[in-house]
Amino acid sequence: MLHLRLIVPADRTDEVVRMLEDSVGTAHLVVMPGAARSPAGDLVLCDVAREAGDPLIEALRGLGLDETGSITVENPALTLSARADEAEERAPGDGADAVLWEELTEVTHEESTFSVTYVAFLTLATMLAAVGVMLDNAILIVGAMAVGPEFGPLAGVSTALVQRAPRLVVRSLVALVGGFAAAMVLTAGFAWLMDVCGLFTWEMIEADRPNTGFIWRPDSMSFVVAFLAGIAGTLSLTSSKSAALIGVTISVTTVPAAANAAVAFSYSDYAQTAGSAQQLLANLGGIVLAGTLTLLAQKVLWAAQLRRSAASGGKPRRG
């Protein structure tokens, strides 16, 4: 179930309440006249089945409630209610397959901001990966992958393409390209400083490195792994299963490739720089393509599920 908290102008409350009462999948409707002060209005609370949430939110926005009042959506950890069970049974489709497009757009919009914090995390991840590359330490590489925040802009590009939101595409690309450019330049400077201190050497970058040498030697499997990770990452976002996203971030070679390219460039090893850049592009491209196709497939499959549910008169009741 989703929990909706609405601030509604007093002259629109009856209309909104009727919409909520007529919407399939809603329960626990509460109206508190005059409770809101900023903006002024009535406070309306209700729960709605996840599978019925997206059309209801779209309808509320159609009333202009996002401009004259507010729409807040929360995900309660637990709802124990026979009314909630009935609402979920009435709602068409399955909640696990439903995509809240407004929520997805908002999340990717926030995570695709070219901010100081975003650049700091990406830079620290790239520097950590640089140390892992030079020491041929796979554990440090995995840690760097987990720290990197680059999946947000990648998901933002996929979401924007499916939703036809050109501003989000530009915002995500700026964060992605600008973030990696800044991180790689700073990591190259970090490598120079480590060399001055005697902690990095030319011999380290030219060593065989059996644990991390794959980073600058991309092959067809690089794209395959990135494509599968992109599907898993997109599903984790649309289903609110954020725990799965950690596994996604440590399965793709984006941050390590950027780190190896920066370090190799600082030592004028342009062959490794080029190979690492190809690895980076293969992973970025695979994730974006997979994310876009996954969202399109979810959109098509959800529409088909709703048609089947409507044709059968609704979901079967639980036994």
N, C-alpha and C positions, 0 to 999 in steps of 0.2 A: 504494500500500500504506500501511496504518497500522501503527504500532509500538505494541504494548501492553506496559506494564510493570506487573506485578501483585505486590502483597505479599499473600501468602495465609497464613492460620493453618495450622500444620503438619497439623492434623487435617482440613483441607479441601482439601489440595493434590491428593490423588488424584482427588477429585471434579472440581476445576477443570481438571486436566490432561485427564481424560476428556472433559470438555465441549469443551475446545479441540481435541482430536484428532478429535472427532466433528463439529465445526463446519466447514461448507464454507467454503473460501476462506482457511484458516489455513496458515501455513508457519513454518519456523525456530523451532520450539518449544524453549525452553531452560528447565531447572529447576535452581535453585541452592538446595539445602536449607540452611536456617538462615542464609541470607545477610543477611536483614533484621533490624535491631535495633529500629527504632522506626517502626511497631509491629513486634513480634517475629513472625517467620514466614519462609516460604520465598519466594524471589524467582523469579517466573515471567515469562519473556519470550516474545513471539511476534509475528509479523507477520500481518496479516489484510487481505484485499482490502477496499477502501473500501466496496464495495457490500454486503459481508457484515458490516461493522463495527457498524451500529446494533443489529441483533438480538442480536449476541454481547454487546455492552456491556449491553444490557437484561437478558440472561440472567445475566450476572455480578452485576449489581445485585440481581437476584432472589435470588441466593445470599447477599445481605447483605455482599458483599465491600467495598462502599464504606463500610461501617460497621466491620467487623472487620479490614479491611486497607486496601488502596488500589487504585485503578484509574487509571492514567495513560496517556493517548493522545497520541501524537506523530505528526507528519507528516514522514517522512524526505524529504529532497530528492531522493535517488536510491537505488534498490534494484536491484542487478544480480544476478539469481538465476533459474535455470531453475525452481526450486521456486516462487518468487514468481509467475512467469508462469503456471505450472500452476494455482496457487491462484486467480489472477484469472480464468482461463478457467473454472474450476469454479463460481465464485461467480455467482449469477444476477443479471441486470441489468447495467447499465453504471455504472462508478464515477463518471463525470462527472455522472450524474443522481441519484446517491445523496445523501440528506440525513442527516447525523449529528445527530439531534435533541438528544441530550445535549450535544453540542458547541455547537450553535446556542443552546440555552437558556443554557449557561454563559457564552458570549461576550456575548450580549445582556444577561445579568444583570450582568456586570462593567461593561459600557459604559452601563448605565442607572442608575448610582449617582450620587445627588445629592451630589457631593463638591466640595471646594474647587477641585481641579484642573479638574473638568468645568466649573464655573461660571466659572473664570478663563479657560479657552479660549473659552467661548461669549461672555463679556463682551469679551475682546480682539477676537474676530471681529466682534462687533457694533459696537464702537468703530471698528475699521478700516473697516467698511462705512459707518459714519456719515461718516468723512472722504471716502470715495469718493463718497457721495451729495452731499455739499456741494460737492465739486470736480467733480462730474459725470465721474468717472474710472472707466471700466469695468474697468481693470486692477486697481484697488484692490478693486472689488466682487468680482471673480473670486478674488482672494487671500483676501478675507474668507470667501467660500463654502468655500474649501479648508480653512481653519482651523477652521471651525465643527464641533463634535462631535455635532450634534443627531441624526444618523442612527441613532446607537446606541439612544437611547430609542424612536425611531420603530420601529425593527426589533424592539425589545423588546415594544412593544405588539402588533405583528402576530404575533410568535412566541407570546406569552402567550395571545392570542385563539385561535390554532389549537391550542395545547397545553392550553388550558383551565387556565391557571395564573393565578388571580386576584391572587396576591401579586406576580407579575412585572408584571401590568397596572398595579397601584397604584404599584409602584416606578418603572416607566417613566414614568407620567404625572406623578409627583412630580418626577422629574428634568426632564421636558420642560417642564411648566408653571412649576415653580419656577425652573428655569434661565433660561428666557426672561424671566420676570418680573424676576429679579435683574439680568440683562444689560440689559434695557430701562431699568430705573430708574437703573442706574449709567451707562448711555450718555446718558440725559437729563441727569444731573449733569455728565458729560463735555462735552456740548454747551454747557451753561451756562458752564462754565469756559472753553471755547474762545471763547465769545462775549465773556466778560470780557476775555480776552487779545486780542480783536480779530481772531481767526483764523476765526471763524464769524460770519456776519451774516444778518440777516433777508432781505436781497436774495438771498443764495445759496440759501436754501430755497425762495424764491418764483420763482427763475429757471426758464426753460423746461426746461433739463437734458435735451437730446435723447438722451443716452446712458443715463441712469438714471431718466428720468421714468416708464418703464413700471412701476417698482417699486410705485408707489401707484395704478396704473391697471390692476387685474386684469381679465382677460377669460376666456373659456372656454378659451383656449389655456394659461392658467396651470395649470389643473387637469390638462389633457392632458399637459403637460410633466412635472408632478409625478408623475402616474400612471405614465408611461413610466420616469421616473427611479426610482420605487419598485420597479418590476419589476426593473430592472437592478441596483439596489442589493441587493435580496434575493437575486438569483441570484449576485451576487459573494460574499455571505456564505455561502450554502449550498454553493458550489463552491470555497470558499477562494481565490478569485481577487480578492484585496484590491486589486490595482492598478486594477480597474475601478471601485472605490468612489470614487476621487478624481474620476473623470469624473462620477459621480453627484452628488457634493457641489457641484460647480461648475455644475450644470445646473438647480438649484432655487433659488427666491427666498425662502428662509426667513430667513436671517440679514440680508440686505439689507432685507427688509420690516420686520423687527423694528427695525433701525437707523433706517430712515426714519420709522417710527411714533414712536420715542422722540425723535428730533430735531424732527420736526414738532410733537409735543406740547409740547416745551420752548419753541417759538415760538408756541404757541396756534393753530397751523394744524390745526384739528380735521378738516377735509376730507381732508387728506393722511394724518392719523393713522388715520381710518376706512378709507380706501382701502388703506393699508399693512397694517392689521389684517386686512382681507378677503383680501389677497394672502397673508399669512402663514397664515391658516386654510385657504385653498384648497390651498396647497402641503402643509401638514401632513396635511390630510384625504386628499389624493390619494396621498401616499406610504404612509400607513397602510392605506388601502383596497387599493392595489396590492400591498403587501407581504403582506397577509392572503390575498388571492386567489391570489397566486403560490405561497405556501406550501401552500394547500389544493390547488391544481392539481398541485404537485409530489408531494404525498401521494397523490393519486388516480392520477396517471400512473405513479408508482413501483409502486404496488400492481398496476396493470394490467400493467406490464412484468414483474413477478415472476410473475404468473399465466401470461403468455405463455411465459416462460422455463421454467416448470415443465411446461407442456403440451408444449413441444417437447423436453423432456429436458435442458435446460441450454443454455448459450450455445454457439454454434458455435465450434469451435477455429479459431485463426488459421491462415491458409494459409502 
